Amino acid sequence: MILLAKMGSSPSCGLSLVMERFRKTEDCPSSEKLLSFQSGEPDPATSGDVRRHLMSCEFCAAEVEMYGLYPPGEEKVTVDKIPEPLYELAEALLQNRRDLAPLYRLVKDDD
């Protein structure tokens, strides 16, 4: 497997390194631009930039492939505002903070 060859003798360590890099970065086009590109509706000026980016970004290439396999429907979705304690908890978890105050506030609000 090519991925394992690149990772060396420790697949579990190398896999976490690969997965750590498999994400959107500041240089990635927005999901809306990628969806538009996949749908064949991009702005001609943007199309070349997206195409070049897809050659070097596996994450965005996978996102475009996903849109091809599972095109979004016409269904309109309403977005509810996330409760502030839940948002704070998600932020804390994503930033690997051990602050449990948002969790306690969220549980307290449910009582």
ABEGO torsion letter per residue (X at the ends): XAAAAAAEABAAAAAAAAAAABBBBAABBBAAAAAAAAAGABBAAAAAAAAAAAAABAAAAAAAAAAAABBBBABBBBBBBBBAAAAAAAAAAAAGBABAAAAAAAAAAAX
